[in-house]
Amino acid sequence: MMRLRVSSLQRSGQKRQEGERLLLPHEAVYRLDFHSQELSFSRWHFSLQGHGRVTITGISQHWTPDLTHLMTRQLLEPVGTFWRNAGDPEDSQLKCLEADMQEFGERIAELAKVRRVMYFLFACKDGAKAANLRCSVEFTPEK
């Protein structure tokens, strides 16, 4: 939907509306549905072929093309960041800020208690491409 809005604005020569956040070419939005809402965060699974940086921003409400000030307040902190530098070997482990990734996962599990769906904005930078990454987050059911 957001990519269609971008191409529509480009074709017609119009500008975005005030407060509107358009999806950039290096960004993608993914949806996560919670079938169970009583979860504890376990770990992230993330792989990236090649080098680059990927940031993941969680959004705790429905994603729309209009990223209003209300939605800006709904962005989760901290963001998740994974990277591999250009000089690193292809088979080297990805780097991340582990404490931030732990806190990010715990925040997602906490919000799952009140939300059935969350959206995540993936931004690929420094040579990373969405086609070259795999990401999942693992939770365990609370007892």
Stockholm file with secondary structure:
# STOCKHOLM 1.0

chainA/1-143         MMRLRVSSLQRSGQKRQEGERLLLPHEAVYRLDFHSQELSFSRWHFSLQGHGRVTITGISQHWTPDLTHLMTRQLLEPVGTFWRNAGDPEDSQLKCLEADMQEFGERIAELAKVRRVMYFLFACKDGAKAANLRCSVEFTPEK
#=GR chainA/1-143 SS CHHHHHHHHHHHTCCCCTTCCCCCTTEEEEEEECSCSCEEEEEEEEEESSSEEEEEEEESSCCCSCCCHHHHHTBCSSCEEEEECTTSCTTSCCEECHHHHHHHHHHHHHHHTTCSEEEEEEEEETTCCGGGEEEEEEEEECC
#=GC SS_cons         CHHHHHHHHHHHTCCCCTTCCCCCTTEEEEEEECSCSCEEEEEEEEEESSSEEEEEEEESSCCCSCCCHHHHHTBCSSCEEEEECTTSCTTSCCEECHHHHHHHHHHHHHHHTTCSEEEEEEEEETTCCGGGEEEEEEEEECC
//
